């Protein structure tokens, strides 16, 4: 199941590992993505920390940790193909994977249905 933040990051928890990225809405708002600054493996983040930067032809935007944890993998494909975030933001365009996550923080996030309702208010 995916969870979403009001800042348009998403997290998908599988077992004790969380995959993090930005939503399709955020990717559409940014336009053509030209560069992604990825976190480093073994970096520890707490919820709300900046874990990366996404740059596009329109703007540069920080990506915030939607959940606390330790990076154990980054999507290295984004270094040469940042446009994966535009073409597949919630699948191939993931940014990093976290372990040692605090699952209690998911209670402050929206499920997919609530997120789409939230988008209608923007």
N, C-alpha and C positions, 0 to 999 in steps of 0.2 A: 504494500500500500504506500502511496506517495502522500507526503505532507507538504504544505506550502506556507511560506511566510508572506507577510504584507509587503516585504521588499522584493518579492517574486523569485526567491530561491526555493528550490524543492529539495526534499530528502526522501530517499526510499530505503527503508530498513529491511534487510534480509539477514535473519539471524542476529548476530551482534555487529554486523557491518552496515554502514550507511553510505549510500552514493549520493553525491551533492551536485547540483547544477542550477541553471537559471531556467525559468519557465519560458514557454513559447511566447507568452505575452511580452516578457522582458526582451527576448530576442527580437521580436517584431518591432518593439519600440526603439531599440538601438539601431536597427537597420543592419547593413552589411558589416559583419564583424571582421576586423582586419588583424587583430592581435589579442592573445590571451596570456596574461601573466598567471602562471600556476603556482600553487604553494609547493613547498619542498616536502619530500617524504620525511616522516618522523616529526614534523612540526605539530605542536599541540595548540589547539584553539579552544576558546570558550565561546559560547553562543554570542553572536554579535561582532566578533573579531572579523577584520578584513582578511579573507583567505586568498583573494586574487583580484585581478582587474580584467575587465573586458573592454576593449577599445573597438570603436566602429567608425564609420565615415561620419556619423552624427555626433558621437560623444564618447566619453570614457566613463565607466561605471565600476565602482567597487562591488565585489561579491562578498557577502557577509556569511559567516558560518551560521547556518540555521539550527545547528546542534553542536554541542561540545564533543570533542574527540581528538584523536591522533591520526594524521594522514598516513596511510599505508600504501596508497597508489594514486598516481595522477594520470590524467588522460593525455599522454604524450603526443597523440595524434593531433591535438589542438595546436601544437607548436608549428606544424607545417600546414595544417588545414583548419584554421580558426573558424571557417565558414560552416563546419560541422554543427556549431551551435545554432546557426540559422536554419540549416536543413533538417536537423534532428536534435533540438535542444534537450529533449527529455529522454533520449536514448543514447545515440552515438556522441552527443555533445556534452556528456557529463564532464565535470571538472575534476573532482577528486573523490576518493573513497576514504572513509574514516572508520577507525576501530576505537574501542574504549569509549563508546558513546554513552551519553546520559539520556536514556530513553524517556525519562520523566519529562524532559524538555519538549517532547512531541505534543504534550497536552496543550501547549500554547500555540500550536500550529493548526492550520486548516486542512481538512481532508479535501479531496478533489472537488466534491460538490460544493462545499462552502467557499472554496477558492473561486470557482466560476461565478458564484453569486456575488462575491466580493468584487470581481472584475467589472460587473455590471454597474457598480456604484462609482466607478472611476470616470 
